[in-house]
């Protein structure tokens, strides 16, 4: 019997994000990936008012339990926190990094001293790790222009612009699952 591949899904922020919004993304991803994958979906502290100081230790605890080569996914501000954490601790080498409608916090994007990502974040991430960023072009929460800011800051990232898709990517992660399956992660 084969070992199930591991994936961490970091929720976005906002009231009810874990149970009322991002759980639908996790369900879609689980359906699309099938039983060969195990999805870890921890509830982040203070989801109504996410801070790096609160989310970082929670994520570190979960990531310490994951096997090397696990796929890491972050939605919205969860993607922002995940990127900042990986840039600070690039000794962690995931199988892939996948961002869904990530908020860019920094020059040209949103402002927050707590969540700001360094302008050279791409150079600080683990080397050789595939990075995919998916952005719904009808997103009314995170402006679609944020994906262009990430494209500049993380030039090695593969950018996927999804026409007509909203902040929750219309609760359909088929393209995300296809990309994950195509990666040679173990």
C-alpha positions as CSV (number, residue, x, y, z in Angstrom):
1,X,0.0,0.0,0.0
2,X,1.3,3.5,-0.9
3,X,1.8,6.2,1.6
4,X,-0.6,9.1,1.2
5,X,1.0,12.3,0.1
6,X,0.7,15.2,2.6
7,X,-0.6,18.7,2.0
8,X,-1.1,21.6,4.4
9,X,-3.9,24.1,3.6
10,X,-3.5,27.4,5.4
11,X,-6.8,29.2,5.6
12,X,-7.5,32.9,4.9
13,X,-8.5,35.4,7.5
14,X,-11.8,36.9,8.4
15,X,-14.8,36.0,10.5
16,X,-15.9,32.4,9.8
17,X,-13.1,31.8,7.2
18,X,-12.2,28.3,8.5
19,X,-15.7,26.9,8.7
20,X,-17.8,29.0,6.4
21,X,-15.5,29.7,3.4
22,X,-12.2,27.9,3.1
23,X,-13.6,24.6,4.1
24,X,-15.3,24.6,0.7
25,X,-11.9,25.0,-1.0
26,X,-10.5,22.1,1.1
27,X,-13.5,20.0,0.1
28,X,-13.0,20.8,-3.6
29,X,-9.3,20.1,-3.4
30,X,-9.8,16.8,-1.6
31,X,-12.4,15.7,-4.1
32,X,-10.1,16.6,-7.0
33,X,-7.0,15.0,-5.5
34,X,-8.6,11.9,-4.3
35,X,-7.6,9.4,-1.6
36,X,-3.9,9.4,-2.4
37,X,-3.6,12.7,-0.5
38,X,-4.1,13.7,3.1
39,X,-5.0,17.3,3.7
40,X,-4.1,19.0,6.9
41,X,-6.4,22.0,7.6
42,X,-5.7,23.5,11.0
43,X,-7.8,26.3,12.4
44,X,-5.6,29.4,12.8
45,X,-5.8,31.5,15.9
46,X,-7.7,34.8,15.8
47,X,-8.9,34.3,12.3
48,X,-11.0,37.5,12.5
49,X,-7.8,39.5,13.0
50,X,-4.8,37.5,11.6
51,X,-1.4,38.5,12.8
52,X,2.0,37.0,11.9
53,X,2.8,36.7,15.6
54,X,-0.2,34.5,16.3
55,X,-0.2,32.4,13.1
56,X,3.6,31.8,12.8
57,X,3.9,29.5,15.9
58,X,0.7,27.7,15.0
59,X,2.0,27.0,11.5
60,X,5.4,26.0,12.7
61,X,3.9,23.3,15.0
62,X,1.9,21.8,12.1
63,X,4.8,22.0,9.6
64,X,7.1,20.3,12.1
65,X,4.8,17.3,12.0
66,X,4.7,17.1,8.2
67,X,7.1,14.9,6.3
68,X,9.7,16.5,4.1
69,X,8.3,17.3,0.6
70,X,4.8,18.1,1.7
71,X,2.8,20.5,-0.5
72,X,2.0,23.8,1.2
73,X,-1.0,25.8,0.2
74,X,-2.1,29.2,1.5
75,X,-5.3,31.1,0.7
76,X,-5.5,34.9,0.8
77,X,-3.7,36.2,3.9
78,X,-2.9,32.6,4.7
79,X,-0.7,32.6,1.6
80,X,0.9,35.9,2.8
81,X,1.8,34.4,6.2
82,X,3.0,31.2,4.6
83,X,5.4,33.0,2.2
84,X,6.8,35.2,5.0
85,X,7.4,32.2,7.2
86,X,9.1,30.2,4.4
87,X,11.3,33.3,3.5
88,X,12.5,33.5,7.1
89,X,13.0,29.7,7.5
90,X,14.1,28.5,4.1
91,X,15.6,25.4,5.7
92,X,12.1,23.9,5.3
93,X,11.9,22.5,1.8
94,X,8.4,21.7,0.8
95,X,7.5,19.7,-2.3
96,X,5.7,22.8,-3.7
97,X,4.3,26.1,-2.6
98,X,0.8,27.0,-3.9
99,X,-0.9,30.3,-3.3
100,X,-4.6,31.0,-3.9
101,X,-5.6,34.6,-4.2
102,X,-2.8,35.8,-2.0
103,X,-2.8,39.3,-0.6
104,X,0.5,41.1,-1.4
105,X,1.5,43.1,1.7
106,X,4.2,45.5,0.8
107,X,5.1,48.2,-1.8
108,X,2.2,48.6,-4.2
109,X,-0.1,46.2,-2.2
110,X,-1.7,46.4,1.2
111,X,0.1,47.9,4.1
112,X,0.7,46.1,7.4
113,X,4.0,46.2,9.4
114,X,3.1,42.8,10.8
115,X,2.5,41.0,7.5
116,X,4.8,42.8,5.1
117,X,6.8,40.5,2.9
118,X,10.3,41.5,1.9
119,X,10.6,43.0,-1.6
120,X,13.2,40.2,-2.5
121,X,11.0,37.4,-1.1
122,X,11.6,35.2,-4.1
123,X,15.3,35.1,-3.4
124,X,14.7,34.1,0.2
125,X,12.5,31.1,-0.5
126,X,13.8,27.5,-0.6
127,X,15.7,26.9,-3.9
128,X,14.3,24.5,-6.4
129,X,10.8,24.4,-5.0
130,X,8.0,24.8,-7.5
131,X,5.8,27.8,-6.8
132,X,2.3,28.3,-8.3
133,X,0.1,31.3,-7.7
134,X,-3.6,31.2,-8.7
135,X,-5.6,34.4,-8.9
136,X,-9.3,34.8,-9.8
137,X,-9.6,37.8,-12.1
138,X,-13.0,38.6,-10.7
139,X,-11.7,38.7,-7.1
140,X,-13.4,41.6,-5.2
141,X,-11.4,40.9,-2.0
142,X,-7.8,40.8,-3.0
143,X,-7.3,43.0,-6.1
144,X,-6.1,40.8,-9.1
145,X,-3.2,43.3,-9.5
146,X,-1.6,41.7,-6.4
147,X,-0.7,38.7,-8.5
148,X,1.4,41.0,-10.7
149,X,3.2,42.2,-7.5
150,X,3.9,38.6,-6.6
151,X,5.1,37.9,-10.1
152,X,7.7,40.6,-9.8
153,X,8.7,39.7,-6.2
154,X,8.8,35.9,-6.9
155,X,10.0,35.7,-10.6
156,X,10.3,31.9,-10.4
157,X,6.6,31.5,-9.7
158,X,4.2,30.1,-12.2
159,X,1.3,32.5,-12.4
160,X,-2.2,31.2,-13.2
161,X,-4.8,34.0,-13.9
162,X,-8.3,32.5,-13.8
163,X,-10.9,34.6,-15.7
164,X,-14.3,35.0,-14.1
165,X,-13.2,33.4,-10.8
166,X,-13.7,35.2,-7.5
167,X,-11.7,35.3,-4.3
168,X,-12.7,31.7,-3.5
169,X,-12.0,30.7,-7.1
170,X,-15.7,29.8,-7.3
171,X,-15.0,26.9,-4.9
172,X,-13.5,25.0,-7.7
173,X,-9.8,23.9,-7.3
174,X,-9.7,21.6,-10.3
175,X,-6.8,23.5,-11.9
176,X,-5.0,23.6,-8.6
177,X,-5.3,19.8,-8.2
178,X,-4.2,19.2,-11.7
179,X,-1.0,21.3,-11.1
180,X,-0.3,19.5,-7.8
181,X,-0.7,16.1,-9.4
182,X,1.6,17.1,-12.2
183,X,4.4,17.9,-9.8
184,X,6.8,15.1,-8.8
185,X,6.4,15.4,-5.1
186,X,6.8,12.5,-2.7
